Amino acid sequence: MVKIRKYCFAVGVFLIMLLTACVSGSEDTVVEPLSEGDRLPAFQIKTEAGIVTAETLKGIPSVLVFFHTKCPDCQQELPYIQQLYDKYFGMQDAAADAPINFLLISYKESPEEIAAYWEEHGYTMPCLFFESPEMVLPFKITAVPTVYVCDKNGIIRHISKDNPIATFTQLDTWISELLAE
């Protein structure tokens, strides 16, 4: 009886950890995670405005945010990202060039799921979708949220992952530094 309780307890703890974890990547698909100083990997995302690649992002700093709406850490991070979006794009003249590239990339969710979550929370920032989960592999995502803050040459200067998440102030400081260069 004691063995059964211990087994049930161990299984219960494992299930709780599994259900609350924001780890979404597969360790066997990740050789070595991207690090500060690495160049953004080659990728391609179709958008309404055209195709976004690592090359098209060059010229101005970029912020790439990988998230999943059911992840508790992402749910905390997304309001900070919306604040950044509002700060850098909310008052922008439509004819003016964007001061930064700002990409929110859904990780393993459908456009319908994201649209419902955006509507529920009043988010206005645009979101991109990889057509297949394999397309995210070059980014070597092992956890969400993952935020890459890159300079105008596509070099990753700052990385924030799920524990602890980056605050609005921290992200804004990183972006401000890159815009001042």
N, C-alpha and C positions, 0 to 999 in steps of 0.2 A: 504494500500500500504506500509506503514511504517513497519507494522508487517511482511509482506512478505519479505521485504528487510532484516529485522533483522533475520528472520528465515533462509533465504538463506545465510546470512553472517555467522551465527552460524554453519550451516551445512558445509559451505565451510571451515571454520577454523577447524572443527572436521575432515573433510576429509584430509586436508593438514597434520594435526598432525598424523593421522592414516597412511598416505602414507609415511611420512618421519621418523616415529618412528622405532627404532630397537628392540622394545619389541616384542618377539616372543612367549613367554611362556603364559600359561593360568593361571590366578590367582587362579582359583578354583582347579587346580591340584597341587598347591604349598602350602604346609602347612607352612613351614618356610624355607627360603633360607639357603644354606650352608654358614657357617661362617669360618673365620680363626680359626684354632684349631680343626675343625671337621676332621674326617677321611674320605677319599674318599669313596663314596658309592659303593656297589657291582654293577658291570656291566660286560658286555661281548661284545667284538667287534671282529668279524672275520676279519683277515688280510691274506695276501698272506703268511706271515711267521708263522701263527698260530692264536691262540685266545689270545686277550689281556684282562686282568681283573685287578682289583685293586690289587690283590695278585701278579700278574706277574710284576707289576710296582715297587714293593718293592725292596730295595737294593740300588737304586740311585734316586736322585731327579727327579721329573716329572713336566712337563709343559703341561697342557691340555687347548686347545683353542677351544671354541665353537664359530662358526661364521656362517654368511650367506652372500653370495657374493653381494646381492642387498642392504645390510645395509650400509649406508654411514660411520658409525663409524668403521665397519669391514673393509671397503675399506681403511680407514686410518690406521688401526691396522695391517693388513696383511703384508705390507711392512716391518714393525718393526719385525714381526715374521719371515719373510724370512731372515732378517739380522741376527737374533739370530740363525736361522737354519744354515746359512752360517758360522757363527762364530764357532759354536759348532760341526758342522758336515762337513763343507766344506773341511777342511784340514785333516780330520780324516783318518788314515790308515784303510783300509777295514777290517783288521784282529783285530784291536783294539776294545775294548769294548766301547760302547757309554758312554759319561760322564753324560748324562741325558736322560730320556725318554721324547720324544717330540711328542705329539699327537694333530693334528689338526682334529677337528671333525665337519663335516658339519651338520648344523642344518636345517633340512627340505628341503634338495636339493638333486637332483639326481647326481650320478657319472658323467653323461654327462655334466650337468651344471657346475660342478666344473672343469672338464677337460677343457672345453672351456674357463673358466675364468682363470685358471692356464696358459694355452697356451697364452692367450691374454696379460697376465702380466709377463710372463717369470718366474713363480714360479717353484721351484724345490723341495720344501718340500712335503713330502707325506701327504695325507689326508685320513681320515677314515670316514666311513659312518655307521650309525646305520641302521639296516635293517628295523626298523619301528620307527615312532616318539615316541612310548611309551617307547622305550629303553632308551631314554634320561631323562625320568622322575626322576630317582634317583638323578640326578645332580641338580634338582630344578632350571633349567634355566628360568629366567624371562626376560632376555635381552641378546642381543648379540651385540658386542662380550663379552664373559665372559672368563676370563683367570684364571685358578687355578694353582698356583705354590706350589708344594708339596715337603715335605722333603722325605728322603729315606725310611721313615716308612709309607708313605701314608697320612701324616697329612697335611692338607691345611694350608700353612703358609702365603700366600698372595693371595688376590683376586682382580682382576681388572674387572670392568664392563664398560659399554658404556659411562659414562659421569663423569669424563673425561677418555679417553682411556689411557692405560699405554704407556709410551714412550719406545723406545729401551733402553735408559740408565736406566730407572727404572727397567724394566724387567731383564736386564743384571745384575744389582746390586743384585736383589733378587736371581738370579741363582748363581752368584758368591759367595754370602753368604752361600748358601746351599752346594755348592761344597767344600767350605772351612771347613765345619763341619766334 
